[in-house]
Amino acid sequence: MEAVFAGWCGIGSGSRGRSTRKHVQKQNITLSIPKDVLREAKHLAVDRGISLSGFLVEALEERVKRLSEMRRAGERQRALMRRGLKLGTKGKVHWTREDLHAR
């Protein structure tokens, strides 16, 4: 179950301990979490020596960070495709299809 939960929330075997984000604005929310997932999350939080809330914050922060990085990488790749690569041809093709597929 731990591997399932870890994969679901995007947590790994990273550093143990408390989060470094102590003085940030917080907002309470209500979540509906499957009982088996909640039970496992509580055990994992105890194993790490942090509260369930802290555990969920860490998991969510890591997930948000990973997805944001993936979005930025996609944006960079799309910009590269729009811009194109310099292939040394100066925009002119010096070969024919037959040249490329000669047998």
C-alpha beads as a LAMMPS data file, in Angstrom:
LAMMPS data file: protein, C-alpha beads

103 atoms
102 bonds

1 atom types
1 bond types

-500.0 500.0 xlo xhi
-500.0 500.0 ylo yhi
-500.0 500.0 zlo zhi

Masses

1 110.0

Atoms # bond

1 1 1 0.000 0.000 0.000
2 1 1 2.861 2.388 0.760
3 1 1 4.125 2.202 -2.812
4 1 1 0.619 2.795 -4.142
5 1 1 0.139 5.838 -1.932
6 1 1 3.631 7.160 -2.632
7 1 1 3.018 6.887 -6.368
8 1 1 -0.421 8.433 -6.065
9 1 1 0.739 11.528 -4.232
10 1 1 4.174 11.755 -5.797
11 1 1 6.294 11.313 -2.704
12 1 1 9.535 9.466 -2.690
13 1 1 12.152 8.532 -0.176
14 1 1 13.315 12.134 0.128
15 1 1 14.559 13.832 3.241
16 1 1 12.830 13.162 6.479
17 1 1 11.822 15.872 8.870
18 1 1 9.762 18.964 9.042
19 1 1 8.897 21.270 6.190
20 1 1 10.860 24.509 5.969
21 1 1 7.766 26.579 5.090
22 1 1 6.795 27.781 8.570
23 1 1 5.556 31.335 8.048
24 1 1 3.273 31.152 5.044
25 1 1 -0.413 31.929 4.812
26 1 1 -2.506 28.808 5.102
27 1 1 -6.080 27.936 4.318
28 1 1 -8.107 25.084 5.736
29 1 1 -9.799 22.776 3.266
30 1 1 -11.994 19.706 3.449
31 1 1 -10.904 16.564 1.620
32 1 1 -12.668 13.308 0.897
33 1 1 -9.979 10.627 0.905
34 1 1 -10.537 6.877 0.663
35 1 1 -10.224 5.334 4.143
36 1 1 -7.454 2.923 3.213
37 1 1 -5.378 5.743 1.693
38 1 1 -5.971 7.943 4.741
39 1 1 -4.962 5.141 7.105
40 1 1 -1.744 4.524 5.183
41 1 1 -1.008 8.264 4.987
42 1 1 -1.349 8.538 8.766
43 1 1 1.101 5.668 9.257
44 1 1 3.574 7.189 6.803
45 1 1 3.320 10.555 8.542
46 1 1 4.015 8.943 11.934
47 1 1 6.998 7.069 10.441
48 1 1 8.388 10.387 9.221
49 1 1 7.692 12.116 12.532
50 1 1 5.362 14.726 11.071
51 1 1 1.668 15.497 11.245
52 1 1 -0.755 14.215 8.640
53 1 1 -1.285 17.801 7.533
54 1 1 2.467 18.311 7.150
55 1 1 2.762 15.044 5.265
56 1 1 0.024 16.035 2.832
57 1 1 1.561 19.492 2.361
58 1 1 4.931 17.904 1.497
59 1 1 3.298 15.502 -0.941
60 1 1 1.268 18.232 -2.604
61 1 1 4.247 20.607 -2.819
62 1 1 6.347 17.907 -4.471
63 1 1 3.571 17.056 -6.923
64 1 1 2.978 20.720 -7.817
65 1 1 6.715 21.249 -8.303
66 1 1 7.027 18.209 -10.587
67 1 1 4.016 19.150 -12.708
68 1 1 5.180 22.782 -12.967
69 1 1 8.605 21.605 -14.135
70 1 1 6.966 19.343 -16.717
71 1 1 4.814 22.231 -17.968
72 1 1 7.854 24.516 -18.295
73 1 1 9.779 21.772 -20.133
74 1 1 6.864 21.360 -22.550
75 1 1 6.766 25.102 -23.145
76 1 1 10.513 25.113 -23.878
77 1 1 10.125 22.227 -26.314
78 1 1 7.210 23.881 -28.125
79 1 1 9.218 27.121 -28.418
80 1 1 12.155 25.149 -29.814
81 1 1 9.914 23.462 -32.378
82 1 1 8.452 26.838 -33.446
83 1 1 11.919 28.364 -33.703
84 1 1 13.458 25.308 -35.347
85 1 1 17.035 24.085 -35.306
86 1 1 19.896 25.381 -37.391
87 1 1 20.899 22.472 -39.615
88 1 1 23.463 24.328 -41.710
89 1 1 21.259 24.360 -44.816
90 1 1 20.264 28.030 -44.585
91 1 1 16.700 26.947 -45.301
92 1 1 17.487 25.265 -48.613
93 1 1 17.270 21.567 -49.336
94 1 1 20.207 20.246 -51.359
95 1 1 18.955 16.692 -51.804
96 1 1 16.021 14.895 -53.298
97 1 1 13.806 12.232 -51.870
98 1 1 15.449 9.752 -54.217
99 1 1 18.899 10.697 -52.853
100 1 1 17.745 9.956 -49.346
101 1 1 16.056 6.660 -50.237
102 1 1 18.552 5.361 -52.801
103 1 1 18.875 1.589 -52.713

Bonds

1 1 1 2
2 1 2 3
3 1 3 4
4 1 4 5
5 1 5 6
6 1 6 7
7 1 7 8
8 1 8 9
9 1 9 10
10 1 10 11
11 1 11 12
12 1 12 13
13 1 13 14
14 1 14 15
15 1 15 16
16 1 16 17
17 1 17 18
18 1 18 19
19 1 19 20
20 1 20 21
21 1 21 22
22 1 22 23
23 1 23 24
24 1 24 25
25 1 25 26
26 1 26 27
27 1 27 28
28 1 28 29
29 1 29 30
30 1 30 31
31 1 31 32
32 1 32 33
33 1 33 34
34 1 34 35
35 1 35 36
36 1 36 37
37 1 37 38
38 1 38 39
39 1 39 40
40 1 40 41
41 1 41 42
42 1 42 43
43 1 43 44
44 1 44 45
45 1 45 46
46 1 46 47
47 1 47 48
48 1 48 49
49 1 49 50
50 1 50 51
51 1 51 52
52 1 52 53
53 1 53 54
54 1 54 55
55 1 55 56
56 1 56 57
57 1 57 58
58 1 58 59
59 1 59 60
60 1 60 61
61 1 61 62
62 1 62 63
63 1 63 64
64 1 64 65
65 1 65 66
66 1 66 67
67 1 67 68
68 1 68 69
69 1 69 70
70 1 70 71
71 1 71 72
72 1 72 73
73 1 73 74
74 1 74 75
75 1 75 76
76 1 76 77
77 1 77 78
78 1 78 79
79 1 79 80
80 1 80 81
81 1 81 82
82 1 82 83
83 1 83 84
84 1 84 85
85 1 85 86
86 1 86 87
87 1 87 88
88 1 88 89
89 1 89 90
90 1 90 91
91 1 91 92
92 1 92 93
93 1 93 94
94 1 94 95
95 1 95 96
96 1 96 97
97 1 97 98
98 1 98 99
99 1 99 100
100 1 100 101
101 1 101 102
102 1 102 103
